């Protein structure tokens, strides 16, 4: 299905969504492994999920750089830079967490394995926080700085919000009545 909408906004939800679930699953698997309810090899589930987070975060960064080219003339550089920096921190954190989950699953010593996995649970909370901040900055690009409208102007298409036609979404405080027919004034006709 061809589309003139950017892939970046759709793609970024995958690593962020999984990053928010990983801490909960990590606590559950850590407790289940510690109690002996599950074998330690169950910790590989965390490494697998985190590999998906890292791979999709890297892909999101790449598509974000491509999308930046389309909006950089209309969106403040400082806003783009803030989102970019947060995305890089999230991706680096996702990579570190993957290493910790692999180590936790692969270490032969049960004590070391559970210790590293406990540290990974703490790091996973930080990665989820970085993901939330990255998403927040991305939302600001779209809703405060007009990245969606800039994309539509650059590509000549797409809806801006809830099926609205390009240009229908206005900046906060901007008058939507721009047809100069004075219908915003009271008349006694």
N, CA and C of each residue as an Amber inpcrd file, in Angstrom:
protein
   567
   0.8430000  -1.1670000   0.0000000   0.0000000   0.0000000   0.0000000
   0.8920000   1.2350000   0.0000000   0.9530000   1.9610000  -1.0950000
   1.7930000   3.1540000  -1.1650000   1.2330000   4.2560000  -0.2750000
   2.1340000   5.0120000   0.2940000   1.7270000   6.1140000   1.1580000
   2.7400000   7.2370000   1.0550000   2.2660000   8.4390000   1.2610000
   3.1770000   9.5720000   1.2790000   3.4710000   9.9970000   2.7150000
   3.0580000   9.1740000   3.6750000   3.3480000   9.4600000   5.0750000
   4.7160000   8.8910000   5.4380000   5.4190000   9.5310000   6.3580000
   6.7370000   9.0260000   6.7540000   6.6080000   7.7270000   7.5460000
   7.5650000   6.8330000   7.3920000   7.5710000   5.5650000   8.1180000
   8.0480000   5.7590000   9.5600000   8.8420000   6.7820000   9.8110000
   9.4380000   6.9800000  11.1300000   8.4230000   6.9960000  12.2720000
   7.3440000   7.7800000  12.1980000   6.4070000   7.8040000  13.3240000
   5.7660000   6.4440000  13.6110000   5.5430000   5.6520000  12.5880000
   4.9670000   4.3260000  12.8020000   5.9940000   3.3760000  13.3940000
   7.2110000   3.4600000  12.9380000   8.2660000   2.5420000  13.3530000
   8.7030000   2.7560000  14.7980000   8.7550000   3.9910000  15.2530000
   9.3110000   4.2690000  16.5790000   8.4930000   3.6590000  17.7040000
   7.2490000   3.3510000  17.4630000   6.4200000   2.8050000  18.5270000
   6.8290000   1.3900000  18.9260000   7.4530000   0.6550000  18.0330000
   7.8650000  -0.7130000  18.3570000   8.9570000  -0.7480000  19.4310000
  10.0990000  -0.0820000  19.2460000  11.1060000  -0.1530000  20.3100000
  10.6300000   0.4910000  21.6080000   9.8690000   1.5600000  21.5100000
   9.3940000   2.2150000  22.7300000   8.4080000   1.3270000  23.4800000
   7.4800000   0.7310000  22.7600000   6.4980000  -0.1380000  23.4090000
   7.1480000  -1.3250000  24.0930000   8.0650000  -1.9780000  23.4050000
   8.7480000  -3.1280000  24.0060000   9.6020000  -2.6730000  25.1830000
  10.2490000  -1.5210000  25.0600000  11.1000000  -1.0170000  26.1490000
  10.2970000  -0.7660000  27.4200000   9.0140000  -0.4410000  27.2880000
   8.1780000  -0.2330000  28.4720000   7.7380000  -1.5560000  29.0970000
   7.6660000  -2.6170000  28.3040000   7.2480000  -3.9280000  28.7960000
   8.4270000  -4.7010000  29.3960000   9.6210000  -4.4870000  28.8740000
  10.8010000  -5.2500000  29.2910000  11.0310000  -5.2130000  30.8060000
  10.9640000  -4.0650000  31.4880000  11.2050000  -4.0990000  32.9360000
  10.2340000  -5.0140000  33.6860000   8.9720000  -5.0060000  33.2950000
   7.9840000  -5.8640000  33.9590000   8.2810000  -7.3340000  33.7140000
   8.5570000  -7.6670000  32.4720000   8.8860000  -9.0440000  32.1320000
  10.1980000  -9.4610000  32.7980000  11.1570000  -8.5510000  32.8500000
  12.4520000  -8.8640000  33.4640000  12.2920000  -9.1810000  34.9470000
  11.4800000  -8.4050000  35.6470000  11.2310000  -8.6870000  37.0680000
  10.5800000 -10.0590000  37.2120000   9.5720000 -10.3240000  36.3850000
   8.8870000 -11.6140000  36.4560000   9.8090000 -12.7860000  36.1810000
  10.6150000 -12.6840000  35.1400000  11.5330000 -13.7790000  34.8130000
  12.6470000 -13.9120000  35.8460000  13.1040000 -12.7990000  36.3870000
  14.1370000 -12.8540000  37.4250000  13.6070000 -13.5790000  38.6610000
  12.4270000 -13.2170000  39.1070000  11.8300000 -13.8650000  40.2810000
  11.5780000 -15.3460000  39.9980000  11.0220000 -15.6510000  38.8280000
  10.7330000 -17.0450000  38.4850000  12.0090000 -17.8750000  38.4040000
  13.0720000 -17.2880000  37.9080000  14.3530000 -17.9930000  37.8170000
  14.9740000 -18.1490000  39.2000000  14.9370000 -17.0960000  39.9830000
  15.5000000 -17.1180000  41.3360000  14.7870000 -18.1620000  42.1960000
  13.4510000 -18.2410000  42.0670000  12.6570000 -19.1950000  42.8450000
  12.7610000 -20.6240000  42.3070000  13.3140000 -20.7780000  41.1100000
  13.4200000 -22.0970000  40.5160000  12.1710000 -22.5270000  39.7630000
  11.2530000 -21.6020000  39.5370000  10.0300000 -21.9140000  38.7920000
  10.3190000 -22.0770000  37.3060000  11.3400000 -21.3880000  36.8380000
  11.7640000 -21.4820000  35.4420000  13.2650000 -21.7220000  35.4050000
  13.7410000 -22.4330000  34.3710000  15.1950000 -22.5970000  34.2380000
  15.8370000 -21.2640000  33.8370000  17.1170000 -21.1340000  34.1320000
  17.8120000 -19.8820000  33.7960000  17.8060000 -19.5890000  32.3040000
  17.6850000 -20.5890000  31.4850000  17.6610000 -20.3340000  30.0390000
  16.4590000 -19.4760000  29.6400000  15.4580000 -19.3670000  30.5040000
  14.3110000 -18.4860000  30.2260000  14.7510000 -17.0260000  30.1300000
  15.9110000 -16.7100000  30.7170000  16.4220000 -15.3350000  30.6460000
  16.7830000 -14.9360000  29.2130000  16.9570000 -15.9150000  28.3340000
  17.2390000 -15.6010000  26.9280000  16.0620000 -14.8730000  26.2700000
  14.8720000 -15.0440000  26.8370000  13.7060000 -14.3040000  26.3230000
  13.9770000 -12.8040000  26.3980000  14.5730000 -12.3790000  27.5080000
  14.8830000 -10.9520000  27.6820000  15.9030000 -10.4840000  26.6520000
  16.9140000 -11.3140000  26.4090000  17.9220000 -10.9480000  25.4060000
  17.2820000 -10.8430000  24.0240000  16.3830000 -11.7650000  23.7100000
  15.7100000 -11.7200000  22.4120000  14.8580000 -10.4750000  22.2410000
  14.0710000 -10.1490000  23.2600000  13.2540000  -8.9330000  23.1890000
  14.1190000  -7.6880000  23.0860000  15.1980000  -7.6760000  23.8620000
  16.0580000  -6.4970000  23.8380000  16.7770000  -6.3640000  22.5040000
  17.0690000  -7.4780000  21.8520000  17.6590000  -7.4160000  20.5080000
  16.6790000  -6.7660000  19.5370000  15.3930000  -7.0580000  19.7000000
  14.3760000  -6.4140000  18.8590000  14.3260000  -4.9220000  19.1510000
  14.4000000  -4.5550000  20.4380000  14.4030000  -3.1280000  20.8030000
  15.5780000  -2.4260000  20.1330000  16.7660000  -3.0020000  20.2500000
  17.9530000  -2.3650000  19.6770000  17.8590000  -2.2760000  18.1540000
  17.4700000  -3.3610000  17.5060000  17.3900000  -3.3560000  16.0360000
  16.3820000  -2.3230000  15.5410000  15.2210000  -2.2690000  16.1690000
  14.2080000  -1.3130000  15.7140000  14.5610000   0.1140000  16.1120000
  15.2800000   0.2860000  17.2120000  15.7430000   1.6340000  17.5780000
  16.7490000   2.1450000  16.5500000  17.6410000   1.2730000  16.1090000
  18.6030000   1.6670000  15.0720000  17.8920000   2.0080000  13.7660000
  16.8950000   1.2210000  13.4160000  16.1170000   1.4980000  12.2110000
  15.3370000   2.8090000  12.3590000  14.7940000   3.0440000  13.5420000
  14.0690000   4.2970000  13.7930000  15.0080000   5.4950000  13.6800000
  16.2370000   5.3490000  14.1700000  17.2080000   6.4420000  14.0280000
  17.4690000   6.7340000  12.5550000  17.6260000   5.6910000  11.7820000
  17.9120000   5.8840000  10.3550000  16.7380000   6.5750000   9.6510000
  15.5270000   6.1060000   9.9140000  14.3690000   6.7280000   9.2690000
  14.1400000   8.1380000   9.7960000  14.5280000   8.3780000  11.0440000
  14.4190000   9.7300000  11.5950000  15.3580000  10.6940000  10.9010000
  16.5540000  10.2280000  10.5890000  17.5050000  11.0740000   9.8630000
  16.9810000  11.3970000   8.4690000  16.3260000  10.4250000   7.8350000
  15.7370000  10.6700000   6.5180000  14.5790000  11.6660000   6.6200000
  13.7500000  11.5160000   7.6540000  12.6140000  12.4250000   7.8410000
  13.0940000  13.8360000   8.1670000  14.2130000  13.9310000   8.8710000
  14.7670000  15.2440000   9.2270000  15.0310000  16.0870000   7.9850000
  15.5110000  15.4460000   6.9360000  15.8080000  16.1670000   5.6970000
  14.5750000  16.8860000   5.1530000  13.4060000  16.3110000   5.3860000
  12.1700000  16.8750000   4.8420000  11.6270000  18.0380000   5.6720000
  12.0070000  18.1180000   6.9480000  11.3880000  19.1260000   7.8230000
  12.3760000  20.1320000   8.3990000  13.6660000  19.9430000   8.1560000
  14.6700000  20.7530000   8.8350000  14.5870000  22.2450000   8.5360000
  14.0170000  22.6280000   7.4040000  13.9050000  24.0510000   7.0920000
  12.7620000  24.7210000   7.8450000  11.8020000  23.9360000   8.3310000
  10.6170000  24.5060000   8.9780000  10.5670000  24.2770000  10.4840000
  11.3600000  23.3580000  10.9940000  11.3310000  22.9980000  12.4130000
  12.6270000  23.4840000  13.0560000  12.5440000  24.0630000  14.2590000
  13.7600000  24.5630000  14.9100000  14.8210000  23.4710000  15.0770000
  16.0390000  23.8160000  14.7210000  17.1570000  22.8740000  14.8280000
  17.3160000  22.3740000  16.2610000  17.0910000  23.2490000  17.2380000
  17.2500000  22.8480000  18.6410000  16.2670000  21.7440000  19.0170000
  15.0560000  21.7910000  18.4760000  14.0560000  20.7620000  18.7710000
  14.4470000  19.4330000  18.1230000  14.9190000  19.4970000  16.8920000
  15.3740000  18.2830000  16.2060000  16.5640000  17.6930000  16.9470000
  17.4920000  18.5530000  17.3460000  18.6970000  18.0970000  18.0400000
  18.3520000  17.4290000  19.3750000  17.4120000  17.9980000  20.1180000
  17.0150000  17.4130000  21.4040000  16.4530000  16.0040000  21.2000000
  15.6100000  15.8430000  20.1920000  15.0260000  14.5290000  19.9040000
  16.1080000  13.5440000  19.4590000  17.0090000  14.0240000  18.6220000
  18.1070000  13.1930000  18.1210000  19.0150000  12.7180000  19.2620000
  19.3670000  13.6380000  20.1530000  20.2260000  13.2880000  21.2900000
  19.5500000  12.2570000  22.1890000  18.2630000  12.4590000  22.4560000
  17.5290000  11.4970000  23.2760000  17.4670000  10.1350000  22.5950000
  17.2560000  10.1260000  21.2860000  17.1950000   8.8660000  20.5440000
  18.5370000   8.1350000  20.6000000  19.6200000   8.8790000  20.4960000
  20.9490000   8.2580000  20.5780000  21.1920000   7.6730000  21.9630000
  20.7740000   8.3830000  23.0070000  20.9280000   7.8760000  24.3740000
  20.0750000   6.6230000  24.5820000  18.8510000   6.6430000  24.0670000
  17.9710000   5.4720000  24.1660000  18.5970000   4.2700000  23.4650000
  19.1220000   4.4780000  22.2730000  19.7210000   3.3870000  21.5090000
  20.9660000   2.8490000  22.2080000  21.7920000   3.7360000  22.7410000
  22.9790000   3.2890000  23.4800000  22.5680000   2.4950000  24.7200000
  21.5700000   2.9910000  25.4300000  21.0680000   2.2730000  26.6020000
  20.5010000   0.9110000  26.2250000  19.8070000   0.8560000  25.0950000
  19.2530000  -0.4130000  24.6180000  20.3710000  -1.4010000  24.3040000
  21.4640000  -0.9150000  23.7360000  22.6100000  -1.7740000  23.4450000
  23.2690000  -2.2920000  24.7120000  23.4680000  -1.4080000  25.6900000
  24.0430000  -1.8200000  26.9740000  23.1560000  -2.8660000  27.6410000
  21.8610000  -2.6310000  27.6170000  20.9320000  -3.5710000  28.2440000
  20.9640000  -4.9290000  27.5460000  21.1080000  -4.9330000  26.2320000
  21.2190000  -6.2010000  25.5120000  22.4410000  -6.9820000  25.9900000
  23.5700000  -6.2970000  26.1390000  24.7900000  -6.9590000  26.6240000
  24.5520000  -7.5500000  28.0150000  23.8980000  -6.7870000  28.8880000
  23.6270000  -7.2830000  30.2420000  22.6960000  -8.4940000  30.2270000
  21.6570000  -8.4520000  29.4040000  20.7380000  -9.5940000  29.3340000
  21.4300000 -10.8320000  28.7710000  22.2880000 -10.6470000  27.7730000
  23.0380000 -11.7840000  27.2300000  23.9620000 -12.3510000  28.3020000
  24.6640000 -11.4710000  29.0050000  25.5620000 -11.9340000  30.0730000
  24.7760000 -12.6610000  31.1560000  23.6440000 -12.0910000  31.5470000
  22.8290000 -12.7270000  32.5820000  22.3430000 -14.1080000  32.1730000
  22.0270000 -14.2770000  30.9200000  21.5480000 -15.5730000  30.4370000
  22.6920000 -16.5540000  30.1990000  23.8680000 -16.0480000  29.8430000
  24.9670000 -16.9210000  29.4250000  25.9340000 -17.3000000  30.5430000
  25.9990000 -16.5170000  31.5940000  26.9640000 -16.8220000  32.6510000
  26.6860000 -18.1930000  33.2650000  27.7370000 -18.9960000  33.4530000
  27.5230000 -20.3450000  33.9870000  27.1530000 -20.3580000  35.4780000
  27.6060000 -19.3720000  36.2120000  27.3230000 -19.3110000  37.6430000
  25.9200000 -18.7460000  37.8770000  25.0940000 -19.4970000  38.6010000
  23.7320000 -19.0460000  38.8990000  23.7640000 -17.7230000  39.6510000
  24.6570000 -17.6100000  40.6220000  24.7440000 -16.4020000  41.4410000
  25.1170000 -15.1880000  40.5810000  26.1300000 -15.3380000  39.7310000
  26.5230000 -14.2410000  38.8410000  25.4150000 -13.9160000  37.8490000
  24.8010000 -14.9460000  37.3110000  23.7300000 -14.7570000  36.3420000
  22.5910000 -13.9350000  36.9370000  22.1580000 -14.3050000  38.1280000
  21.0540000 -13.5780000  38.7600000  21.4850000 -12.1810000  39.1980000
  22.7470000 -12.0240000  39.5780000  23.2530000 -10.6940000  39.9420000
  23.2750000  -9.7480000  38.7510000  23.7710000 -10.2300000  37.6260000
  23.8170000  -9.4040000  36.4130000  22.4000000  -9.1060000  35.9260000
  21.5250000 -10.0900000  36.0060000  20.1410000  -9.8660000  35.5710000
  19.4390000  -8.8700000  36.4890000  19.7480000  -8.8860000  37.7700000
  19.1900000  -7.8870000  38.6900000  19.6520000  -6.4910000  38.2890000
  20.9280000  -6.3530000  37.9750000  21.4370000  -5.0560000  37.5020000
  20.7420000  -4.6620000  36.2000000  20.5060000  -5.6330000  35.3330000
  19.8400000  -5.3530000  34.0600000  18.4110000  -4.8590000  34.2750000
  17.7310000  -5.3840000  35.2920000  16.3750000  -4.9080000  35.5970000
  16.4090000  -3.4170000  35.9210000  17.3840000  -3.0050000  36.7180000
  17.5180000  -1.5850000  37.0720000  17.8120000  -0.7590000  35.8180000
  18.7240000  -1.2330000  34.9920000  19.0620000  -0.5240000  33.7520000
  17.8450000  -0.4550000  32.8300000  17.0300000  -1.5080000  32.8160000
  15.8470000  -1.5110000  31.9450000  14.8770000  -0.3930000  32.3170000
  14.8040000  -0.0500000  33.5870000  13.9630000   1.0820000  34.0010000
  14.5110000   2.3890000  33.4320000  15.8290000   2.5290000  33.4530000
  16.4530000   3.7160000  32.8670000  16.2340000   3.7950000  31.3650000
  16.3300000   2.6530000  30.6880000  16.1110000   2.6300000  29.2360000
  14.6600000   2.9980000  28.9220000  13.7230000   2.4990000  29.7120000
  12.3170000   2.8700000  29.5080000  12.1340000   4.3740000  29.7030000
  12.8200000   4.9390000  30.6990000  12.7600000   6.3880000  30.9130000
  13.3360000   7.1610000  29.7390000  14.4500000   6.6850000  29.2020000
  15.0290000   7.3230000  28.0150000  14.0740000   7.2270000  26.8280000
  13.3920000   6.1060000  26.7170000  12.4070000   5.9490000  25.6480000
  11.2570000   6.9260000  25.7930000  10.7960000   7.1100000  27.0290000
   9.7040000   8.0600000  27.2690000  10.1320000   9.4760000  26.9040000
  11.3350000   9.8450000  27.2680000  11.8310000  11.1880000  26.9530000
  12.0060000  11.3740000  25.4440000  12.5020000  10.3360000  24.7780000
  12.6550000  10.3970000  23.3220000  11.2980000  10.5850000  22.6460000
  10.3190000   9.8130000  23.0880000   8.9730000   9.9360000  22.5380000
   8.3630000  11.2960000  22.8140000   8.6170000  11.8270000  23.9990000
   8.0990000  13.1530000  24.3550000   8.6790000  14.2250000  23.4320000
   9.9810000  14.1700000  23.2100000  10.6170000  15.1430000  22.3140000
  10.1140000  14.9800000  20.8800000   9.8700000  13.7440000  20.4590000
   9.3080000  13.5150000  19.1310000   7.9000000  14.0720000  19.0130000
   7.1140000  13.8990000  20.0570000   5.7700000  14.4650000  20.0710000
   5.7930000  15.9790000  19.9960000   6.7570000  16.5880000  20.6760000
   6.8940000  18.0460000  20.6040000   7.2230000  18.4900000  19.1810000
   8.0430000  17.7120000  18.4760000   8.3510000  18.0550000  17.0810000
   7.0770000  18.1160000  16.2490000   6.2080000  17.1470000  16.4510000
   4.9820000  17.0720000  15.6480000   3.9480000  18.0900000  16.0980000
   3.6610000  18.1310000  17.4030000   2.5230000  18.9030000  17.8850000
   2.8410000  20.3440000  18.2690000   4.0800000  20.6390000  18.5980000
   4.4330000  22.0190000  18.9460000   5.2050000  22.7290000  17.8440000
   6.0010000  21.9820000  17.1120000   6.8740000  22.6120000  16.1190000
   6.4370000  22.3660000  14.6760000   5.3240000  21.6760000  14.4810000
   4.7520000  21.5360000  13.1450000   5.4800000  20.6100000  12.1920000
   6.1410000  19.5720000  12.6990000   6.8670000  18.6650000  11.8050000
   5.9370000  17.9680000  10.8150000   4.7280000  17.6260000  11.2370000
   3.7930000  16.9600000  10.3160000   3.4020000  17.8910000   9.1740000
   3.1280000  19.1410000   9.5140000   2.7640000  20.1030000   8.4750000
   3.9420000  20.3590000   7.5380000   5.1400000  20.4320000   8.1130000
   6.3370000  20.6360000   7.2850000   6.5370000  19.4530000   6.3390000
   6.2970000  18.2460000   6.8380000   6.4020000  17.0490000   5.9910000
   5.4110000  17.1440000   4.8400000   4.1770000  17.5150000   5.1640000
   3.1440000  17.6070000   4.1280000   3.4820000  18.6620000   3.0810000
   4.0160000  19.7840000   3.5150000   4.4180000  20.8190000   2.5480000
   5.5470000  20.3080000   1.6630000   6.4840000  19.5800000   2.2660000
   7.6430000  19.0960000   1.5120000   7.2700000  17.9910000   0.5330000
   6.2830000  17.1760000   0.8950000   5.9250000  16.0400000   0.0410000
   4.6660000  16.2780000  -0.7680000   3.9180000  17.3080000  -0.4060000
   2.6950000  17.6140000  -1.1410000   1.5540000  16.6690000  -0.8630000
   1.4980000  16.1120000   0.3330000   0.3850000  15.2080000   0.6100000
   0.2810000  14.8130000   2.0500000  -0.6340000  13.8910000   2.3050000
  -0.8260000  13.3380000   3.6310000  -1.7400000  14.1750000   4.4830000
  -2.3740000  13.5290000   5.4120000  -3.2270000  14.2230000   6.3730000
  -2.4070000  14.5750000   7.5950000  -2.7670000  15.6500000   8.2540000
  -1.9930000  16.1040000   9.3980000  -2.4960000  15.5560000  10.7130000
  -3.7880000  15.4230000  10.8870000  -4.3020000  14.8930000  12.1420000
  -5.7230000  14.4090000  11.9320000  -6.0140000  13.2300000  12.4100000
  -7.3620000  12.6710000  12.3970000  -8.0590000  12.8640000  11.0540000
  -7.3400000  12.6750000   9.9670000  -7.9320000  12.7660000   8.6490000
  -8.0940000  14.1750000   8.1250000  -7.5730000  15.1520000   8.8260000
  -7.7010000  16.5400000   8.3810000  -6.8670000  16.7550000   7.1310000
  -7.3180000  17.6450000   6.3020000  -6.5680000  17.9730000   5.0940000
  -5.3080000  18.7290000   5.4650000  -4.2370000  18.6070000   4.6640000
  -3.0240000  19.3650000   4.9460000  -3.3490000  20.8450000   5.0880000
  -2.7950000  21.4680000   6.1040000  -3.0280000  22.8860000   6.3420000
  -4.2120000  23.1530000   7.2500000  -5.0270000  22.1100000   7.5390000
  -6.2000000  22.3180000   8.3870000  -5.8220000  22.4470000   9.8510000
  -4.7050000  21.8690000  10.2380000  -4.2600000  21.9730000  11.6160000
  -3.4690000  23.2550000  11.7580000  -3.8390000  24.0670000  12.7070000
  -3.2140000  25.3680000  12.8870000  -2.4460000  25.4100000  14.1980000
  -1.4990000  26.3040000  14.2450000  -0.7430000  26.5110000  15.4710000
  -1.6730000  27.0400000  16.5510000  -1.3340000  26.7410000  17.8030000
  -2.1290000  27.1950000  18.9240000  -2.3080000  28.7040000  18.8570000
  -3.5490000  29.1530000  18.9680000  -3.8300000  30.5800000  18.9750000
  -4.0080000  31.1830000  17.6020000  -3.7410000  30.4290000  16.5560000
  -3.8820000  30.9640000  15.2020000  -5.3430000  30.8640000  14.7920000
  -5.8700000  31.9050000  14.1990000  -7.2650000  31.9570000  13.7900000
  -7.4950000  31.0360000  12.6040000  -8.4630000  30.1250000  12.7440000
  -8.7730000  29.1930000  11.6680000  -9.6000000  29.8510000  10.5690000
 -10.2010000  31.0020000  10.8490000 -11.0210000  31.6990000   9.8620000
 -10.1320000  32.6650000   9.0990000  -9.6430000  32.2230000   7.9480000
  -8.7150000  33.0610000   7.1950000  -9.2420000  33.4180000   5.8120000
 -10.5750000  33.3740000   5.6330000 -11.1110000  33.6530000   4.3050000
 -11.5240000  35.1090000   4.1130000 -11.2310000  35.9770000   5.0700000
 -11.4540000  37.4260000   4.9810000 -12.8980000  37.8160000   4.6830000
 -13.8640000  37.0120000   5.1270000 -15.2510000  37.3900000   4.8600000
 -15.9450000  38.0020000   6.0720000 -15.1890000  38.3460000   7.0870000
 -15.6720000  39.0340000   8.2820000 -16.7720000  38.2750000   9.0090000
 -16.8520000  36.9370000   8.8950000 -17.9010000  36.2210000   9.5900000
 -17.5750000  35.9690000  11.0570000 -16.4410000  36.5030000  11.5210000
 -16.1530000  36.3940000  12.9380000 -16.6450000  37.6250000  13.7000000
 -17.1710000  38.6100000  12.9940000 -17.7110000  39.8010000  13.6380000
 -19.2090000  39.6360000  13.8050000 -19.7370000  40.2450000  14.8710000
 -21.1840000  40.2250000  15.0740000 -21.8380000  41.1090000  14.0350000
 -22.9200000  40.6350000  13.4570000 -23.6430000  41.4570000  12.4970000
 -25.1140000  41.4470000  12.8580000 -25.7700000  42.5620000  12.6190000
 -27.1900000  42.7070000  12.9230000 -28.0150000  42.7090000  11.6560000
 -27.5680000  42.0510000  10.5940000 -28.2890000  42.0570000   9.3110000
 -29.6280000  41.4090000   9.4160000
